[in-house]
């Protein structure tokens, strides 16, 4: 059943790429690659921005209406707040929408 979700938290850089974050020894053969495994196994606990894995620390908040915000901190972590109807968007899509607002150098774009 779909419902509105509202999460507020922080993305904390591990300084690692997916291949450094995930041990290839732990990936079952039915995953096509380490990124496919990462997206499945670390959903809502880690996210990749600009090729770097960020750990997700968050708490659920109760309220209505869509929100997608993100801001960089001086320690390299990223505060975020997302609220969405999970019948129309996923957590990853909302994090992507929020982090699209971050500076280009954080997103790994040129």
Biotite code that builds the C-alpha atoms (Angstrom):
import biotite.structure as struc

atoms = struc.array([
    struc.Atom([0.000, 0.000, 0.000], chain_id="A", res_id=1, res_name="UNK", atom_name="CA", element="C"),
    struc.Atom([1.354, 3.400, -0.959], chain_id="A", res_id=2, res_name="UNK", atom_name="CA", element="C"),
    struc.Atom([1.653, 6.237, 1.538], chain_id="A", res_id=3, res_name="UNK", atom_name="CA", element="C"),
    struc.Atom([3.370, 9.581, 2.055], chain_id="A", res_id=4, res_name="UNK", atom_name="CA", element="C"),
    struc.Atom([6.855, 9.284, 3.564], chain_id="A", res_id=5, res_name="UNK", atom_name="CA", element="C"),
    struc.Atom([8.816, 12.120, 5.193], chain_id="A", res_id=6, res_name="UNK", atom_name="CA", element="C"),
    struc.Atom([12.474, 11.604, 6.116], chain_id="A", res_id=7, res_name="UNK", atom_name="CA", element="C"),
    struc.Atom([15.064, 14.054, 7.460], chain_id="A", res_id=8, res_name="UNK", atom_name="CA", element="C"),
    struc.Atom([18.718, 13.174, 7.894], chain_id="A", res_id=9, res_name="UNK", atom_name="CA", element="C"),
    struc.Atom([22.320, 13.393, 6.798], chain_id="A", res_id=10, res_name="UNK", atom_name="CA", element="C"),
    struc.Atom([24.444, 11.877, 4.029], chain_id="A", res_id=11, res_name="UNK", atom_name="CA", element="C"),
    struc.Atom([27.951, 11.237, 5.385], chain_id="A", res_id=12, res_name="UNK", atom_name="CA", element="C"),
    struc.Atom([30.770, 10.688, 2.901], chain_id="A", res_id=13, res_name="UNK", atom_name="CA", element="C"),
    struc.Atom([32.695, 7.446, 3.277], chain_id="A", res_id=14, res_name="UNK", atom_name="CA", element="C"),
    struc.Atom([35.294, 8.712, 0.796], chain_id="A", res_id=15, res_name="UNK", atom_name="CA", element="C"),
    struc.Atom([34.937, 5.368, -1.003], chain_id="A", res_id=16, res_name="UNK", atom_name="CA", element="C"),
    struc.Atom([33.673, 4.347, -4.415], chain_id="A", res_id=17, res_name="UNK", atom_name="CA", element="C"),
    struc.Atom([31.141, 1.511, -4.647], chain_id="A", res_id=18, res_name="UNK", atom_name="CA", element="C"),
    struc.Atom([33.892, -0.984, -5.515], chain_id="A", res_id=19, res_name="UNK", atom_name="CA", element="C"),
    struc.Atom([35.850, 0.115, -2.414], chain_id="A", res_id=20, res_name="UNK", atom_name="CA", element="C"),
    struc.Atom([32.728, 0.122, -0.218], chain_id="A", res_id=21, res_name="UNK", atom_name="CA", element="C"),
    struc.Atom([31.394, -3.290, -1.293], chain_id="A", res_id=22, res_name="UNK", atom_name="CA", element="C"),
    struc.Atom([33.555, -6.394, -1.125], chain_id="A", res_id=23, res_name="UNK", atom_name="CA", element="C"),
    struc.Atom([33.294, -8.322, -4.397], chain_id="A", res_id=24, res_name="UNK", atom_name="CA", element="C"),
    struc.Atom([33.482, -11.514, -2.281], chain_id="A", res_id=25, res_name="UNK", atom_name="CA", element="C"),
    struc.Atom([30.030, -10.767, -0.821], chain_id="A", res_id=26, res_name="UNK", atom_name="CA", element="C"),
    struc.Atom([28.247, -10.250, -4.177], chain_id="A", res_id=27, res_name="UNK", atom_name="CA", element="C"),
    struc.Atom([26.116, -13.250, -5.221], chain_id="A", res_id=28, res_name="UNK", atom_name="CA", element="C"),
    struc.Atom([26.408, -14.216, -8.908], chain_id="A", res_id=29, res_name="UNK", atom_name="CA", element="C"),
    struc.Atom([22.829, -13.194, -9.748], chain_id="A", res_id=30, res_name="UNK", atom_name="CA", element="C"),
    struc.Atom([23.773, -9.491, -9.445], chain_id="A", res_id=31, res_name="UNK", atom_name="CA", element="C"),
    struc.Atom([25.056, -8.036, -12.714], chain_id="A", res_id=32, res_name="UNK", atom_name="CA", element="C"),
    struc.Atom([27.742, -5.887, -11.001], chain_id="A", res_id=33, res_name="UNK", atom_name="CA", element="C"),
    struc.Atom([28.748, -4.207, -7.725], chain_id="A", res_id=34, res_name="UNK", atom_name="CA", element="C"),
    struc.Atom([26.503, -1.190, -8.444], chain_id="A", res_id=35, res_name="UNK", atom_name="CA", element="C"),
    struc.Atom([23.441, -3.438, -8.900], chain_id="A", res_id=36, res_name="UNK", atom_name="CA", element="C"),
    struc.Atom([24.276, -5.182, -5.592], chain_id="A", res_id=37, res_name="UNK", atom_name="CA", element="C"),
    struc.Atom([24.886, -1.835, -3.845], chain_id="A", res_id=38, res_name="UNK", atom_name="CA", element="C"),
    struc.Atom([21.541, -0.384, -4.974], chain_id="A", res_id=39, res_name="UNK", atom_name="CA", element="C"),
    struc.Atom([19.682, -3.476, -3.745], chain_id="A", res_id=40, res_name="UNK", atom_name="CA", element="C"),
    struc.Atom([21.492, -4.214, -0.484], chain_id="A", res_id=41, res_name="UNK", atom_name="CA", element="C"),
    struc.Atom([22.212, -0.675, 0.733], chain_id="A", res_id=42, res_name="UNK", atom_name="CA", element="C"),
    struc.Atom([18.845, 0.908, -0.172], chain_id="A", res_id=43, res_name="UNK", atom_name="CA", element="C"),
    struc.Atom([18.072, 3.609, 2.397], chain_id="A", res_id=44, res_name="UNK", atom_name="CA", element="C"),
    struc.Atom([21.371, 3.021, 4.229], chain_id="A", res_id=45, res_name="UNK", atom_name="CA", element="C"),
    struc.Atom([23.876, 4.321, 1.624], chain_id="A", res_id=46, res_name="UNK", atom_name="CA", element="C"),
    struc.Atom([23.731, 6.417, -1.569], chain_id="A", res_id=47, res_name="UNK", atom_name="CA", element="C"),
    struc.Atom([26.246, 7.349, -4.271], chain_id="A", res_id=48, res_name="UNK", atom_name="CA", element="C"),
    struc.Atom([26.876, 10.974, -5.310], chain_id="A", res_id=49, res_name="UNK", atom_name="CA", element="C"),
    struc.Atom([29.588, 11.873, -7.791], chain_id="A", res_id=50, res_name="UNK", atom_name="CA", element="C"),
    struc.Atom([31.086, 8.376, -7.604], chain_id="A", res_id=51, res_name="UNK", atom_name="CA", element="C"),
    struc.Atom([31.445, 8.488, -3.784], chain_id="A", res_id=52, res_name="UNK", atom_name="CA", element="C"),
    struc.Atom([29.350, 6.439, -1.323], chain_id="A", res_id=53, res_name="UNK", atom_name="CA", element="C"),
    struc.Atom([27.553, 8.352, 1.425], chain_id="A", res_id=54, res_name="UNK", atom_name="CA", element="C"),
    struc.Atom([26.082, 6.631, 4.484], chain_id="A", res_id=55, res_name="UNK", atom_name="CA", element="C"),
    struc.Atom([22.485, 7.643, 5.255], chain_id="A", res_id=56, res_name="UNK", atom_name="CA", element="C"),
    struc.Atom([21.535, 8.584, 8.826], chain_id="A", res_id=57, res_name="UNK", atom_name="CA", element="C"),
    struc.Atom([17.865, 9.591, 9.037], chain_id="A", res_id=58, res_name="UNK", atom_name="CA", element="C"),
    struc.Atom([14.652, 9.720, 11.008], chain_id="A", res_id=59, res_name="UNK", atom_name="CA", element="C"),
    struc.Atom([11.040, 9.655, 9.888], chain_id="A", res_id=60, res_name="UNK", atom_name="CA", element="C"),
    struc.Atom([8.971, 12.853, 10.277], chain_id="A", res_id=61, res_name="UNK", atom_name="CA", element="C"),
    struc.Atom([5.169, 13.094, 10.095], chain_id="A", res_id=62, res_name="UNK", atom_name="CA", element="C"),
    struc.Atom([3.720, 15.795, 7.759], chain_id="A", res_id=63, res_name="UNK", atom_name="CA", element="C"),
    struc.Atom([2.106, 16.333, 4.299], chain_id="A", res_id=64, res_name="UNK", atom_name="CA", element="C"),
    struc.Atom([3.246, 17.553, 0.817], chain_id="A", res_id=65, res_name="UNK", atom_name="CA", element="C"),
    struc.Atom([6.416, 16.823, -1.239], chain_id="A", res_id=66, res_name="UNK", atom_name="CA", element="C"),
    struc.Atom([9.805, 18.162, -0.103], chain_id="A", res_id=67, res_name="UNK", atom_name="CA", element="C"),
    struc.Atom([13.290, 17.557, -1.590], chain_id="A", res_id=68, res_name="UNK", atom_name="CA", element="C"),
    struc.Atom([16.042, 19.630, 0.085], chain_id="A", res_id=69, res_name="UNK", atom_name="CA", element="C"),
    struc.Atom([19.779, 19.114, 0.589], chain_id="A", res_id=70, res_name="UNK", atom_name="CA", element="C"),
    struc.Atom([22.624, 21.265, 1.950], chain_id="A", res_id=71, res_name="UNK", atom_name="CA", element="C"),
    struc.Atom([26.374, 20.714, 2.288], chain_id="A", res_id=72, res_name="UNK", atom_name="CA", element="C"),
    struc.Atom([28.088, 20.972, 5.683], chain_id="A", res_id=73, res_name="UNK", atom_name="CA", element="C"),
    struc.Atom([31.658, 22.040, 6.394], chain_id="A", res_id=74, res_name="UNK", atom_name="CA", element="C"),
    struc.Atom([32.573, 18.467, 7.483], chain_id="A", res_id=75, res_name="UNK", atom_name="CA", element="C"),
    struc.Atom([31.633, 17.111, 4.018], chain_id="A", res_id=76, res_name="UNK", atom_name="CA", element="C"),
    struc.Atom([28.351, 15.551, 5.135], chain_id="A", res_id=77, res_name="UNK", atom_name="CA", element="C"),
    struc.Atom([25.062, 16.512, 3.471], chain_id="A", res_id=78, res_name="UNK", atom_name="CA", element="C"),
    struc.Atom([21.860, 17.285, 5.380], chain_id="A", res_id=79, res_name="UNK", atom_name="CA", element="C"),
    struc.Atom([18.696, 16.210, 3.569], chain_id="A", res_id=80, res_name="UNK", atom_name="CA", element="C"),
    struc.Atom([14.937, 16.255, 3.963], chain_id="A", res_id=81, res_name="UNK", atom_name="CA", element="C"),
    struc.Atom([12.578, 14.396, 1.623], chain_id="A", res_id=82, res_name="UNK", atom_name="CA", element="C"),
    struc.Atom([8.832, 13.928, 1.796], chain_id="A", res_id=83, res_name="UNK", atom_name="CA", element="C"),
    struc.Atom([6.960, 12.088, -0.954], chain_id="A", res_id=84, res_name="UNK", atom_name="CA", element="C"),
    struc.Atom([4.098, 9.780, -1.841], chain_id="A", res_id=85, res_name="UNK", atom_name="CA", element="C"),
    struc.Atom([5.767, 6.403, -2.346], chain_id="A", res_id=86, res_name="UNK", atom_name="CA", element="C"),
    struc.Atom([3.202, 5.395, -4.969], chain_id="A", res_id=87, res_name="UNK", atom_name="CA", element="C"),
    struc.Atom([4.609, 8.048, -7.314], chain_id="A", res_id=88, res_name="UNK", atom_name="CA", element="C"),
    struc.Atom([8.302, 8.318, -6.354], chain_id="A", res_id=89, res_name="UNK", atom_name="CA", element="C"),
    struc.Atom([10.973, 6.260, -4.586], chain_id="A", res_id=90, res_name="UNK", atom_name="CA", element="C"),
    struc.Atom([13.354, 7.259, -1.815], chain_id="A", res_id=91, res_name="UNK", atom_name="CA", element="C"),
    struc.Atom([16.285, 7.151, -4.273], chain_id="A", res_id=92, res_name="UNK", atom_name="CA", element="C"),
    struc.Atom([14.464, 9.365, -6.791], chain_id="A", res_id=93, res_name="UNK", atom_name="CA", element="C"),
    struc.Atom([13.774, 11.955, -4.098], chain_id="A", res_id=94, res_name="UNK", atom_name="CA", element="C"),
    struc.Atom([17.389, 11.900, -2.835], chain_id="A", res_id=95, res_name="UNK", atom_name="CA", element="C"),
    struc.Atom([18.504, 12.395, -6.439], chain_id="A", res_id=96, res_name="UNK", atom_name="CA", element="C"),
    struc.Atom([16.110, 15.328, -6.818], chain_id="A", res_id=97, res_name="UNK", atom_name="CA", element="C"),
    struc.Atom([17.388, 16.883, -3.581], chain_id="A", res_id=98, res_name="UNK", atom_name="CA", element="C"),
    struc.Atom([21.082, 16.385, -4.382], chain_id="A", res_id=99, res_name="UNK", atom_name="CA", element="C"),
    struc.Atom([20.641, 17.766, -7.902], chain_id="A", res_id=100, res_name="UNK", atom_name="CA", element="C"),
    struc.Atom([20.512, 21.149, -6.134], chain_id="A", res_id=101, res_name="UNK", atom_name="CA", element="C"),
    struc.Atom([23.997, 20.714, -4.631], chain_id="A", res_id=102, res_name="UNK", atom_name="CA", element="C"),
    struc.Atom([27.077, 22.403, -6.130], chain_id="A", res_id=103, res_name="UNK", atom_name="CA", element="C"),
    struc.Atom([28.441, 20.761, -9.291], chain_id="A", res_id=104, res_name="UNK", atom_name="CA", element="C"),
    struc.Atom([31.730, 19.728, -7.630], chain_id="A", res_id=105, res_name="UNK", atom_name="CA", element="C"),
    struc.Atom([29.831, 17.704, -4.986], chain_id="A", res_id=106, res_name="UNK", atom_name="CA", element="C"),
    struc.Atom([27.791, 15.921, -7.647], chain_id="A", res_id=107, res_name="UNK", atom_name="CA", element="C"),
    struc.Atom([30.978, 14.987, -9.551], chain_id="A", res_id=108, res_name="UNK", atom_name="CA", element="C"),
    struc.Atom([29.989, 16.931, -12.661], chain_id="A", res_id=109, res_name="UNK", atom_name="CA", element="C"),
    struc.Atom([32.152, 19.309, -14.651], chain_id="A", res_id=110, res_name="UNK", atom_name="CA", element="C"),
])
